[in-house]
Amino acid sequence: MTTGALAALLFAVALFLYVFAPVRDFARGKTKSRADYLRERKDVVYENLRDLTFEFKAGKFPEADYLAMRDSLEAEAATIIAEMENLERV
């Protein structure tokens, strides 16, 4: 084995270990509050509503399916916003 091939092999092994080695320090992770979780969830629901509307306008959904999915997402968004408002009052 040549020096270049050995160096490439060592680099590949080191890269593999770096990418796939498990993270052992979980204590540094940020603990999310309920308000943080709700803000993230609200953003996801709004993005899903935008995507749903775009796909409906592109003709990917029949109107009945679109309306049912939109109503479900809007109800979820309303629930999230109500809980966020309750948390802000406390």
DRENFIMAR-900664 format. One record per residue (C-alpha): residue number from 1; residue in one letter; chain; x, y, z. Coordinates in Angstrom, 1 decimal. Layout:
[NUM; "A"; "A"; [X; Y; Z]];
...
// end
This chain:
[1; "M"; "A"; [0.0; 0.0; 0.0]];
[2; "T"; "A"; [1.4; 3.4; -0.9]];
[3; "T"; "A"; [1.7; 6.3; 1.4]];
[4; "G"; "A"; [-1.0; 8.2; -0.4]];
[5; "A"; "A"; [-3.5; 5.3; -0.2]];
[6; "L"; "A"; [-2.7; 4.8; 3.5]];
[7; "A"; "A"; [-3.3; 8.5; 4.1]];
[8; "A"; "A"; [-6.6; 8.4; 2.2]];
[9; "L"; "A"; [-7.7; 5.4; 4.2]];
[10; "L"; "A"; [-6.8; 7.0; 7.5]];
[11; "F"; "A"; [-8.6; 10.2; 6.4]];
[12; "A"; "A"; [-11.7; 8.2; 5.4]];
[13; "V"; "A"; [-11.8; 6.3; 8.8]];
[14; "A"; "A"; [-11.3; 9.6; 10.7]];
[15; "L"; "A"; [-14.1; 11.2; 8.7]];
[16; "F"; "A"; [-16.4; 8.2; 9.3]];
[17; "L"; "A"; [-15.8; 8.3; 13.0]];
[18; "Y"; "A"; [-16.3; 12.1; 13.2]];
[19; "V"; "A"; [-19.6; 11.9; 11.2]];
[20; "F"; "A"; [-21.2; 8.9; 12.8]];
[21; "A"; "A"; [-19.8; 8.9; 16.4]];
[22; "P"; "A"; [-22.6; 9.3; 18.9]];
[23; "V"; "A"; [-22.9; 12.5; 20.9]];
[24; "R"; "A"; [-22.1; 11.8; 24.5]];
[25; "D"; "A"; [-22.7; 15.2; 26.0]];
[26; "F"; "A"; [-26.5; 15.7; 26.3]];
[27; "A"; "A"; [-26.2; 18.0; 29.3]];
[28; "R"; "A"; [-25.4; 21.0; 27.1]];
[29; "G"; "A"; [-28.7; 20.7; 25.2]];
[30; "K"; "A"; [-31.1; 23.6; 25.7]];
[31; "T"; "A"; [-34.3; 22.7; 27.5]];
[32; "K"; "A"; [-37.3; 24.1; 25.7]];
[33; "S"; "A"; [-40.1; 25.7; 27.5]];
[34; "R"; "A"; [-43.7; 25.1; 26.6]];
[35; "A"; "A"; [-43.8; 28.5; 24.9]];
[36; "D"; "A"; [-40.8; 27.7; 22.8]];
[37; "Y"; "A"; [-42.4; 24.5; 21.7]];
[38; "L"; "A"; [-45.7; 26.2; 20.9]];
[39; "R"; "A"; [-43.9; 28.9; 18.8]];
[40; "E"; "A"; [-42.1; 26.2; 16.8]];
[41; "R"; "A"; [-45.4; 24.2; 16.3]];
[42; "K"; "A"; [-47.2; 27.3; 15.2]];
[43; "D"; "A"; [-44.6; 28.0; 12.6]];
[44; "V"; "A"; [-44.9; 24.5; 11.3]];
[45; "V"; "A"; [-48.7; 24.6; 11.1]];
[46; "Y"; "A"; [-48.5; 28.0; 9.2]];
[47; "E"; "A"; [-46.0; 26.5; 6.8]];
[48; "N"; "A"; [-48.2; 23.5; 6.3]];
[49; "L"; "A"; [-51.1; 25.8; 5.5]];
[50; "R"; "A"; [-49.1; 27.7; 2.9]];
[51; "D"; "A"; [-48.0; 24.5; 1.3]];
[52; "L"; "A"; [-51.5; 23.1; 1.3]];
[53; "T"; "A"; [-52.8; 26.2; -0.4]];
[54; "F"; "A"; [-50.1; 26.2; -3.0]];
[55; "E"; "A"; [-50.7; 22.5; -3.8]];
[56; "F"; "A"; [-54.4; 23.0; -4.0]];
[57; "K"; "A"; [-53.9; 25.9; -6.5]];
[58; "A"; "A"; [-51.6; 23.6; -8.4]];
[59; "G"; "A"; [-54.4; 21.1; -8.8]];
[60; "K"; "A"; [-53.1; 18.4; -6.5]];
[61; "F"; "A"; [-56.1; 18.2; -4.2]];
[62; "P"; "A"; [-59.8; 18.1; -4.8]];
[63; "E"; "A"; [-61.6; 21.0; -3.2]];
[64; "A"; "A"; [-63.3; 18.8; -0.5]];
[65; "D"; "A"; [-60.0; 17.4; 0.6]];
[66; "Y"; "A"; [-58.4; 20.8; 0.6]];
[67; "L"; "A"; [-61.2; 22.3; 2.8]];
[68; "A"; "A"; [-61.1; 19.4; 5.3]];
[69; "M"; "A"; [-57.3; 19.6; 5.6]];
[70; "R"; "A"; [-57.4; 23.4; 5.8]];
[71; "D"; "A"; [-60.0; 23.3; 8.5]];
[72; "S"; "A"; [-58.0; 20.8; 10.5]];
[73; "L"; "A"; [-54.8; 22.9; 10.3]];
[74; "E"; "A"; [-56.7; 26.1; 11.2]];
[75; "A"; "A"; [-58.2; 24.4; 14.2]];
[76; "E"; "A"; [-54.8; 23.3; 15.3]];
[77; "A"; "A"; [-53.4; 26.8; 14.9]];
[78; "A"; "A"; [-56.2; 28.3; 16.9]];
[79; "T"; "A"; [-55.6; 25.8; 19.7]];
[80; "I"; "A"; [-51.9; 26.6; 19.7]];
[81; "I"; "A"; [-52.5; 30.4; 19.7]];
[82; "A"; "A"; [-55.0; 30.1; 22.6]];
[83; "E"; "A"; [-52.5; 28.1; 24.7]];
[84; "M"; "A"; [-49.8; 30.7; 23.9]];
[85; "E"; "A"; [-52.1; 33.5; 25.1]];
[86; "N"; "A"; [-52.9; 31.5; 28.3]];
[87; "L"; "A"; [-49.2; 31.1; 29.0]];
[88; "E"; "A"; [-48.6; 34.8; 28.5]];
[89; "R"; "A"; [-51.3; 35.7; 31.0]];
[90; "V"; "A"; [-49.7; 33.7; 33.7]];
// end
